[in-house]
Amino acid sequence: MPTGSPLLLRKMQLLTTIRYGWTRRCCPGIRMASSQSSSNRVGFIGLGNMGSHMARNLLKKGQSVMIYDVYPEAMAALEGQGAVAARSLTEIADSCSKIITMLPSSPHCTQVYTGDGGLLKSDIKEGTLLIDCSTIDPATSKEISASAVKRGATFCDAPVSGGVMGARDAALTFMVGCDSPEDFDAIRTLLSLMGKNVVHCGSVGMGEAAKICNNMLMAIGMVATAETFNLGIRLGLDAKVLAGVINTSSGRCWSSEVYNPVPGIKEGTPACNNYDGGFAINLMAKDLGLAVNAANATSTPTAFGSLAHQLYKMLMSTGYGSKDFSAIYHYLQERPQQQPLSKKA
């Protein structure tokens, strides 16, 4: 869906309305939002793999949270823990003094904030803090911020690192882009309820800049780790022995030690769960696309980043799109030795 298309948000809201009716019929105990607003209430939009855990941690820390997602089933899971469900973005804008978004892409953010029926097209209160934790291009963050200023609201980009496990354990790192130390102070305490590190990276857009740089390095590191373990195992090494050597030697890295792509080495990782439940390959490909675009715009050579982008796009074309990005190991494992990667699985 092209950025700025008004159809995306309309479809999202229509789907929510239809599913809301279904949910009310099938789940009569579900509690929807009241019309009463709260100056202390936090709005949370986007309850996917990351957002659901983040919102849950806010609830655990005693926050009053109003939630919105196009899937009422996702809202129902949190309502049992005290969240209040909204039926529209307008209801969120009217009821919350702080609003967090966790969305898949730049077009989704543009529609949620500035599209028809979006937060900044609603009767949003002056002084509302808007915190976007999505990974999008810095230019989109700056455009949304400019629109927020016109409405008397404050926008900050605050993408995260730490993955689903970090979101679950409230151990995320937030990379914040905001235009003043006062804005940073205003959101730091709230973000600290969902993470262990909150870093002010500079003005609006700089949080996104830091995030796409981090994810480019993460992707390159995962590809290198997958290749390394695939080679070592084919040479006859035991995978756990190789991991023990690497993780006490100069090759040690996050992908080898914390998020190892080989099943059976690190419990709790997607590799031990059929590569399900982590950071999807289609999202990694999207983030690498942002990095490549930024590199082109700044005339920055990123040979390995561009190659990683090509590899993950290829994995999407072979049916791996919904799998965790560490599934690059599974793909390499199935390839004959020294055969160049192709688009055929």
Secondary structure, 3 states (H helix, E strand, C coil): CCCCCHHHHHHHHHHHHHHHHHHHHHCCCCCECCCCCCCCCEEEECCCCCHHHHHHHHHHCCCCEEEECCCHHHHHHHHCCCCEECCCHHHHHHHCCEEEECCCCHHHHHHHHHCCCCHHHCCCCCCCEEEECCCCCHHHHHHHHHHHHHCCCEEEECCEECHHHHHHCCCEEEEEECCCHHHHHHHHHHHHCCEEEEEEEECCCHHHHHHHHHHHHHHHHHHHHHHHHHHHHHCCCCHHHHHHHHCCCCCCCHHHHCCCCCCCCCCCCHHHHCCCCCCEHHHHHHHHHHHHHHHHHCCCCCHHHHHHHHHHHHHHHHHHCCCEHHHHHHHHHCCCCCCCCCCCC
